[in-house]
Amino acid sequence: MLETLPTSDPRIRLERDGHVARLTIDRPDKLNALDYEMVLALEAAAHNIEAALGIRVAIVTSAGEKSFCAGGDIAAWSAITPAEFGMAWVRHGHRAFDALARLRQPLIAVLNGHAFGGGLELAACADFRIAEEHVKLGAPETGLGIIPGWSGTQRAVRRFGAQLVRRMAIAGEVFTAADALSHGLADQVVPRGAGRAAADALAARIVARGPHATQMVKALINAAEGEEDRERVLEAMAGAFAAGTDDLRKGVAAFQAKRPPDFDKS
């Protein structure tokens, strides 16, 4: 049964369908562009997904079919000071996208519309990208005199390769869905309107696999890829191992009994 979960902004919708979380950007009249409040809501939604123990996979998509996400709302970021741009807009955008990229659950992006700028950076947060055949992808920021600010020169390079990012961000190339598939920007291309069904099928395959092993493999791949959370991955896995030993049971029992622990028989 589909359960609607509360968010801090109605344009960021979060629903739960059994083991699957569905995150939807719902601002089609503005091509699903993100303003500051939506960025904060995305970060909070990611934390809610992370904390939900029964959720095994997440899907991010958007309302409408013209745009998956047009990136940052130009009206929102062009009106702020340079200090606010760097210290708030870029910083909070990074926090939101990092939270999505570092989800313990695999994340599937359904590109049911064009993904430009911050929309491409959002797609780069996902572990899998399903693009509908009419979709185009690009990084137009330098044409506006600005840079890709939400890890478009960092995570996007790790996920897609430096040369593809050069072609989009420096030379202004725009890729079709077919281009995206051949270049590795997308994992699957489906007909218009078929993205969500394809994501549901992929999510079902993931849910059927061992949840703990799946999450550990995702963390290990992220660490190998150069994601910034290598230390967190190592400590989380080492902590899980330690928590499964008799040492923890003996140590806690000794603490509660106010006596030294006896680890000699471990």
N, C-alpha and C positions, 0 to 999 in steps of 0.2 A: 504494500500500500504506500502511495506517495505521501510523504510528510513534508510540509513546508516549515522551514526553520527560519527564525527571525534574523534579520540583518539590520545594520544601522542605516541603510539607504535602500529604498524600494526598487531602485534601478539595478541593484545587485541582488539577484534572487538565488536562494540556496534551498534545495530540496533533497530529501533522502528517499531513496527507493531500495529498501532492503540493505544490501551491502554496498550500494552505489550512491555517491553524492553527485548531484547535478548543480553546477554553478552557471548561472545565465546572466549575461550583461544585457539589460533591458532598457536600451535607449535608442531605438531604431531611428527616431526622428533626427538624431544627431549622429547617425552612422555608428552608434555605440562608442562614441568618443568618451574618454574618461575625464571627469573633473576631480578636484581634490577630495571631495566627500566620497566619491565612488572608489577612489584609490584606497582610502582608509577602510571602506567597507570590504573591498577585496582582501585586504590583509586580515581583517577580522574573520572573514569567511574561511580563509585558508587555515587559520588557527582552530576554528571550530571543526573543520574536517579532520585536521591532525589529531584533535583530542577525542574524536568519536571512535571508540574502540571497535565497533562493529563495521565501520566503513572500510572496504578493501580496495576500492578504486574510485577515482573522481573523474568527472567529465566537465569540461568548460566549453561553453558555446555562447551564442548570442541570439537575440530576437531579430526577426527579419531575415532577409537573404541578400541584402546589398553589401553589408559590411560585417565581418566578424568583429573587428574593432579598428576604428580609424586612429587609434593612439590617443595621445593627450589632446584634450579640447583646447584648440588654439586660443579661443576667447578666454579660457581660464588661465593658461600659463603666460600669455603675452601681456596680461594686465598686471603682473606682479613684478617686484623689484628683482634685480640680479641676485641679491642676497637671499631673498625668499625663494627664488628659482632653485638655487643650489642647495640651500639648507633645508627646505621643506619639500618642494615639488619633486626634485630628483631623489632626495633621500627617502621620502616616504614611498615613492614609486619603486625604488630598489627594495625596500622592506617588504612591500606587497608581493612583488614578483619573486623575490628570494623565498618568501614563505610558500608560494605556490610551487616553485621549482624544487624545494627541499621537503615537500610533503613525503611522509613515509609511504603513503599509498601512491601507486602509479597514477599519472594524470594523462588523460586523453583530451586533446583539443579538437573540436569539430569546427573546421573553417568553412562555415556555411555562407560566407561572404568574404570580401576582400580583407586582407591583413596588411596594413601599412603602418610604418613607424612603430609606435608603441604596441600596435596590434600584432606586428611581427615579433616584437620582443615578448609579448604575452604568449604567443604560440611557441616560442623557443623555450618557455618554462615547462612545456609538456613533454612527457616521455614518448608520446605518439601523437601524430598529426594526421587527421583525416580531412582532406580537402575536397570540396565539391567542385565539379568540372568547370564552373564559371569563375572560379576564384582567381584573383591575382595577388601577388605578394611583392612588397618592396619596402625600401627605407628612404623616404623622400626628404629627410630632415635637412641635409646640407643645402637643398634647394630653397629652404626657408631661412638659411643662415644660422641654423642651430645644429647640434649634434644628436645622434641617438643616445638618449640619456638614461634609459632604463635597461642597461646592460646590452645594448645593441652592438657595442664594439667588444663585448667581453663574453657573456654567455652565448650570444649568437655565433661568435667565432668558434667557441668550443663545440657547439652543437652542429653548425653547418659548414665550418671551415672558413679560413680567413679570406680566400679568394672570392668566394660567393658573396661575402659581406662587403668586400671591396667593390664588387660589381654593382651591388645595390646601393650602398651608402656613399660611395665616391663617384661612380660613373652613372648612377641613377637608373640602372636597369630594373625593369619590372618583369617578374616571372609569372607565367601562366601556371595553372594547376599541373598541366602536363610537364612543364619545365621543372616545377617544384618536385614532382615525383622522380624525375630522372636525375636531379641534382641532390636528392636526399633531404630537401626541405620538407617534404611530405612523405608519409609512409604508405598512403593509400589515396587514390582518387576515385570518387564515386559520382553518380549522376546528381544533378541539382535536386535538393530535397532529401537525398538519401543518407546524408552524413550522420544524423542522429541514430538511425537504425544500424548503420555500420559500427558506430561507437558502442551501441548497446551490445552488439554481437561480440566485439572485442572485449568489452567489460565482462561479459559472461564467461569468456574463456579465462580471463585473469582471475575472476572470483573463484573459479573451479580449481585453481592451483593452490598450493600450500601458502596461506597468508603470511606466515612469519618468514618463510624462505623467500617469498616474492619481495617482501619489504627489505630484507637484508641484501638481496641481489641488487635491488634498485640503489640502495645506499652505497654498495661497493662500486657499482658502475659510475655513480656520481663522483665518488672519490677518485676513481681512476681517470675520469674525464677531466679532473682538475677543479671540480666545484669547491667552493670555499669552506665546506664543512667537513673536511677530512678529519679534523680533531674530534668533532662531534660524533662522526661515524665510528671511529676507533673506540672512543669512550663508551658509546652506547652498546656496542657489541661486547666489549670487555665487561661492562657492567652487567649485561644480561647473562654472560657466562658465570661471573662471580655469584650472581643471585641464584643460580641453579645449583650451587655446591652446598655441601654440608657446613662449610665454613661460616656462611651467613647465618644459618640456623643456630649453630653453636655460639657464634658471637652475639647474636641478639638475645639468646637465652641467658648467656652469662651476664650481659648488660642488665637485663631485667632482674636477675637474681643478685646483682651487685657483687659479682665475684669475677676473678680473672678467667678468660676463656681457655679451654683446653683443646688446642688444635693438634695434639700429638697423634690422634687416631684418625685424622682426616685422610 
